[in-house]
Every structure is written in C-alpha cells, then in structure tokens.
C-alpha cells in the first residue's frame, strides 16, 4: 500500500487505514515535536497533526515527497504556532540576525572535552545543547541528524532551499560544539594532555 | 571544523540520540483521541452525505411532481410510525405489485408519504418485471405506468410498487 492509497482509504473513512497511518508515523512526529517544543507539547502536536490530516486528506501531493514529509510539514505548522505563542523563542521562519551565511565563519573553541566525556554524559549534554539551539538550527539538526532525512526532504518541510538546510545544519553543529566547549571549558583545560 | 575528532564525536552523540529516540512515541491517550476524532469526522461526513442525498431525493420528487401527474396521499398522519401495509389502492380494481425496496429501504423511517407518479414503462424492466399487455389502459398509449413511491420525511425513497389501472373493458363490467 503506497502513501497515496493509504490516505485515499483514510479519506473514505477506512478505520484500519487510519490506524496504520498513525502507527507508521506517530513516532517520527512525536520525536520532532518533542525536540522542538518539549515532550509535554509533543502529544498535543501529534494529535493536532492527525486531526488535520483527517480534515483534509486530499491535500497530500505525492509529487512533493513522501507522506512523512507532509505530516512533518503539518506538525511544523503547529510547532511554529507554539513557539510564537511562547514568545521566548524565535519562530521557525524568523529572520536569523547572524544569517545562514555565517555558518562557515563560525569559530570553535580551541579545545573541547568531548573526547574525554563518557558516552552517556556526552549524549545528555548534546541533548541539552540541542534544546538550547535557536529553533531554526535545532530544526535542521532534528530533521537531518535525528530523523535522518535527506536534505531535499528537510528543505521541503522547512520550506527553504537545500543550500539553506546545509548551512543551517553546519552552523547548528558549530553551535553545538561551541556550547559543549563552553560548558566544559574548565574541564577541557584540566583534561588537556601535556604535549 | 578545526579538529575532525570533534565532528566525529558530535556525530556519534547525535546518532546515539537518534537511536535512543527511535523508541519514543506519543502516549496512548493521543491515539485514543485521534481515533475518536477519526470517528467524529467519519460521522460528520456520513451526515453530510445523507443530507445531500436527502436534498437530491426531495428535488427528484419535486421535479417528478411538477412534470407528471401525481397524487399525494398522507398516510396516517397521527401515527408515529410509517407502515407500508396501510397503503391502499385507490380502487379495488387496481392491480399492483408488491412494494419493491429501493436503495434507502434500510434507512429507518418515522413517517412518510406515498407519492403516485407516472414513470416510463422501461422502469418495470429495471426491476425485473415484464410490462403487461395492457393496451387500452390509461397510460399504455403514453408509454408510462403508474407507480406508488414511499418517500420518508427525510426525502429518501424507500420502496416502489407499480400499479395497473383496470382496462376499459374491465371497468365496464
């Protein structure tokens, strides 16, 4: 059953098809929403996304990519609304004052403690660092690294050129590294091997 | 990046997060709510479809009434329920088929009307009936036959029967 066939069955009121659609894609939507808005809001966003699909199942265009991208695009709409309502973070489409062009010029801390951190600690630290990224960069990391979407799919969801996705991801990684280095600056000095 | 090890380590951490997150999913309550929404939307669509069909049914009856001769008899207006067995032929000499169910015969009916109208003789064939050789009847020359259609108050036609009026020579006897 392809995506279009599945949605067509949903449109006709096929309960099994809707269950199948939900089982296939709820996790990906939940993970995206949880990283963007927090776990508490993720449930609501998953629900809103599937209700939206129910109301307008005919809007999906297979020519524009797989259904996951379509669903994440709907979820992104709700994420953006929540971020805007929250007021403490810039919305996803907001202008980035530093600009995407600044990615390559991002300078890193000369040394980081990443190599010395244990795996679990490092993962926890990276999680925190991702959560603290500006939404536009966090989204690039979530879609390209954590959801493992290709640049084209991510660009379709983010409604921006592929080059912008690349530069945002590059800058996001630079910011992550910098944040980790900043957090462990003292430790890095202590753990730097003598040369 | 200046140190390729940093990117590698970060990439490893990101992959670990992706693997850990793969197990995450929405709470069961979300699925229950989504399913409830699904059923609500399905019900709303069904209601909308029924309203459209009912409107079309009403329109069809109105058109039939405007075009052909017809006769409407209100059935037991005081009765809460509609019963086809109460329908009586206009005259004892009329011959009619049993009521034949139509597409919406399964839809519950609280009250309704019998609408008498003339329909093309070809309609008999569509119900598997053979047109009788009733040359001399009132409608034979016009290529139509009489039909009683049970129409519910919701505008949906539930059943039809075909009526043959007595031949002239039968009437004279």
Contacts between the chains, C-beta under 8 A, distances in Angstrom:
chain1	res1	chain2	res2	distance
A	13	B	42	4.3
A	13	B	45	6.5
A	13	B	46	7.8
A	15	B	35	7.8
A	15	B	38	6.8
A	15	B	39	7.8
A	15	B	42	7.9
A	18	B	34	7.8
A	18	B	35	7.4
A	18	B	38	5.0
A	19	B	35	7.4
A	22	B	31	6.2
A	22	B	34	6.0
A	22	B	35	7.9
A	26	B	25	6.0
A	26	B	26	5.0
A	26	B	30	7.3
A	26	B	31	7.2
A	27	B	22	7.4
A	27	B	24	6.3
A	27	B	25	4.5
A	27	B	26	7.6
A	29	B	26	7.7
A	30	B	24	5.9
A	30	B	25	5.7
A	30	B	26	4.6
A	31	B	21	4.9
A	31	B	22	7.9
A	31	B	24	5.4
A	34	B	21	7.9
A	34	B	24	6.6
A	42	B	26	7.0
A	43	B	26	5.4
A	43	B	27	5.4
A	43	B	29	7.3
A	43	B	30	4.9
A	46	B	26	4.3
A	46	B	30	5.2
A	46	B	34	7.8
A	47	B	26	7.6
A	47	B	30	4.9
A	47	B	33	5.3
A	47	B	34	5.8
A	47	B	37	7.7
A	50	B	34	4.4
A	50	B	37	7.3
A	51	B	34	6.7
A	51	B	37	4.7
A	54	B	37	5.9
A	54	B	38	5.7
A	54	B	41	4.7
A	55	B	41	6.7
A	108	B	1	6.1
A	108	B	2	5.9
A	108	B	3	7.8
A	108	B	6	7.0
A	110	B	2	7.7
A	112	B	3	7.8
A	112	B	6	5.6
A	114	B	5	7.7
A	114	B	6	5.9
A	114	B	9	4.2
A	114	B	10	6.7
A	114	B	13	7.8
A	115	B	5	6.1
A	115	B	9	6.1
A	119	B	12	8.0
A	119	B	13	7.9
A	119	B	16	6.9
A	122	B	9	7.2
A	122	B	13	5.1
A	123	B	13	5.3
A	123	B	16	4.9
A	123	B	17	5.9
A	123	B	20	7.3
A	125	B	13	7.9
A	126	B	10	6.9
A	126	B	13	4.2
A	126	B	14	6.7
A	126	B	17	6.3
A	127	B	17	6.1
A	130	B	17	7.6
A	141	B	14	7.2
A	145	B	11	7.9
A	145	B	14	4.4
A	145	B	15	7.9
A	145	B	18	6.8
A	146	B	14	6.7
A	146	B	17	6.0
A	146	B	18	4.7
A	146	B	21	6.2
A	147	B	18	7.6
A	148	B	18	6.4
A	173	B	1	7.9
A	173	B	7	6.9
A	173	B	10	6.2
A	174	B	1	7.2
A	176	B	10	6.1
A	177	B	1	6.9
A	177	B	6	5.4
A	177	B	7	7.7
A	177	B	10	5.9
A	180	B	10	7.8
